[in-house]
């Protein structure tokens, strides 16, 4: 039984680290909007 608790504790710590990393990305990284221009061939428009 102690190995189960150790496993669950390890998984919980890893999930917590992933959550903190995602929260840090959301907080500190701001996306820069820019226009995307892509030409569409006429053959795709006439289908």
Secondary structure, DSSP 8 states (H G I E B T S, - for coil): -HHHHHHHHHHHHHHHHHHHHHHHHHHH-------------HHHHT-
